[in-house]
Structures are given as C-alpha cells and as structure tokens.
Amino acid sequence: MRFRRRRPKTNGQPQVLATSVNPVLRGSDSDHNLCVRIEDLSHHYGTGELKKQVLFDNNLELARGEIVIMTGPSGSGKTTLLTLIGALRTVQEGSIQVLGTELCGLDDHALTEVRRGIGFIFQAHNLFESLTARQNVRMALELKSVPPEQADARAAELLQLLGLGKRLEYKPDSMSGGQRQRVAIARALANRPQLILADEPTAALDKQSGRDVVDLLKRIAKEELATILIVTHDNRILDVADRIVNMVDGHVISDVVVNEAAVICEFLRKVPLFAALDPRTLTEVADKMGLETHPEGTVLVRQGDPGDKFYLIRSGSAVVTVSDGTHKRELARIEEGDFFGEAALISGEPRNATVTATDEVALCTLDKEEFRAVLESSAPFKEQMLRILFSRQ
C-alpha cells in the first residue's frame, strides 16, 4: 500500500506557487540540476511583409527528473517551442541550453548530435511499415550500437509495459492508430534519453492506454532522472505534472508548481456528487482529502468492519460484494468517479458490503470526522448524498 503525504493546510486556498524555476533548483548547484534553460526566446516565420512572430521573449527552466505539462489554445506557439528545444529548428533570437549545450549558433551537424540525446514523441508515428513493432523499437537501439540481445530485450520490455506484449511481431498496417502510437512511444524511450519531448502523446489513445503511457513516463522521470515536457490538451493526465506551463499568443503567461490539492480539486469538479459545492467549499474538501494507491486484489473495506473513511475512486476499479456467511454475491462494479463507505459513516452501523480492487486503484479519502463536517457544512452536498444513499437501499 502506498500513501502520499498530505499537503499543509492553506486557509482554504490551494497552494500554487508562481515561478519560472522549480524550487528544487534554488541553490548553488541549480545549473547542474537544469536540463533546459530558455532565456529571452523569440521566433518568427516568413520574411518581409509575410513575417509573423510566434514567440515573444520567453523564459523557462526545466529541471532534471521533472515532468512539465504545457497547455494553451491551438496556435499559441507550444509546438514551435517544443521543436526549438528539440533542436529541430534553428534558434533565431535568445538562448536555449539543452543538456548543457547552447543551441543558438549551432550548425546542422551539431544540432543533429544534440537530437541524439532527446526522445521525441509526436503525433506522426513515422514507423517503418516493413518492420515489426519489436524491430521498429530495436532499430533505435541498434543505431547506438547496443548489442542485439540487449536491444531485443529492451524493445520487448517497453512494448510489454505499454500493453503491446501480444503485438511484438505485428507490422504497423496490422495495428490500430493507438497501437502504432504506443510503438512510437516505446521507440522514443528505448535509449533512455535524458530529455523527452512529447506532443499530444495520448491524443490517439483510449483512457487506459493513455494512463499506461503517462504512468510509464512518470516512472522514467523518477527512476532515470529524465526531464519530460508534454504538450497536451488532455486534462486526464494533468495529475502527473510537477509543473504546468500555460502559453497564450506566443507568451508563457503562467508557470506553476502543481499542488496536490489543486489537482484533486479539478478532479472533484467533474464528479456529480461534488458539482453543487461552491468553489471555496470544494477547495476546502480537496485540501482535506488524502490519497491512497492499492494493488489489484486489495480488500479496501470489509463487510462488518466499522466505518472510518469515505472513499472516492480517482482511477482504477473495484467490485462490491455482500455475504450472508454462506454465499457471496456481487452487487456492483465501480470505477473512476464512483464512491463508497458513506453508509457506515452516516448511519454509524458496520460496513454493509466488501469492496475489493480489481486492478490498481487510486482513491481520494476523507476521514470520518472530516466527511461529517463537509456533510453538515453544505446543504446541497448533504441532500445529494442522502438521495444517493436512499437510492442504493
């Protein structure tokens, strides 16, 4: 069982820190911990009367091991900035340092060398149609002279982690768009790059496949201290970010360290049970919530035990069963946005059912006293909760 530490209370407001430098960098060794540094960066397309500026005096720093999500409307300059960081375009004005190398002024050969240390995940798959999924991934390793056996094992490992263990020998024309996208992602990660640039990596993926991808990226950032910059419109993956950068009209207009309570608050807004709460109450509830992650098969609550928490499923699924001492009967399957545990907290009676995780499940929880406090402080919440409780009886 894994628990995440709760954030300190912030008088009902999410603790969001405006910054252009991750707090872990502050100190004498900040340069050593930087993967990317951008200073006064501007960029334009065209010349003369057709010249159009798309980036304006931007400054940004990315730390090693950090996941940064970049959001903003279409046409705001996100992809242009991503390609400049990836040495796919020439720097015109300002400075970009990537993995200790200044990109401004580099010739094509030098830019190619920088790109060798970067993993690219773009919406265009660019897979070799004549090669299998395993061969497409393995080729990226062979270009760096990795021994064939090691390259083969690494390719298979990544494809299995991305849910393609049964598609190793399939060619691209025998796979769906989402499967091809995951092969391209595996190829980008094969050489364990220290910088990964991803443009809408989950756009072609279903909910579970998208979660598999971002969970793998999170693991790589933690275990290999890789820096990951993701451009996305997918609100489902914001929870993996250490920071969220927002671009509008060519300007980085905000760069914030993500507070766990703020992420929970965004999740709660989408859950019908909490939709009636006013913003202040919603923020207070999010700040009080704990987060728990449990593996498949964990008994989350057991029939007959006293009630001590309210549970809301943030991801994953579970099964609800009841037993009369002789036979066990399944009542329901529950998933993201569903909740349980409220009946025992309201009635004071023992748990009336057992809930078991059917895959890895992440839960938002409220202790008994905190749940009751929310129930009494918000009439709409209490009314909605009692309505649902009675409908289940």
Secondary structure as UniProt FT lines:
FT   STRAND          2..4
FT   TURN            11..12
FT   STRAND          17..18
FT   HELIX           23..25
FT   TURN            28..29
FT   HELIX           30..33
FT   STRAND          34..45
FT   HELIX           48..50
FT   STRAND          52..63
FT   TURN            64..65
FT   STRAND          67..71
FT   TURN            74..75
FT   HELIX           78..85
FT   TURN            86..87
FT   STRAND          93..98
FT   TURN            99..100
FT   STRAND          101..102
FT   TURN            104..105
FT   HELIX           108..115
FT   TURN            116..117
FT   STRAND          118..121
FT   TURN            129..130
FT   HELIX           133..142
FT   TURN            143..145
FT   HELIX           148..161
FT   TURN            162..163
FT   TURN            165..166
FT   TURN            168..169
FT   HELIX           172..174
FT   HELIX           177..189
FT   TURN            190..191
FT   STRAND          195..199
FT   TURN            201..204
FT   HELIX           207..224
FT   STRAND          227..231
FT   HELIX           235..240
FT   STRAND          243..248
FT   TURN            249..250
FT   STRAND          251..257
FT   HELIX           260..269
FT   HELIX           272..274
FT   TURN            275..276
FT   HELIX           279..288
FT   STRAND          290..294
FT   TURN            296..297
FT   STRAND          299..301
FT   TURN            303..304
FT   STRAND          309..315
FT   STRAND          317..323
FT   STRAND          328..335
FT   TURN            336..337
FT   STRAND          339..340
FT   HELIX           342..347
FT   STRAND          354..357
FT   STRAND          361..367
FT   HELIX           368..377
FT   HELIX           379..392
//
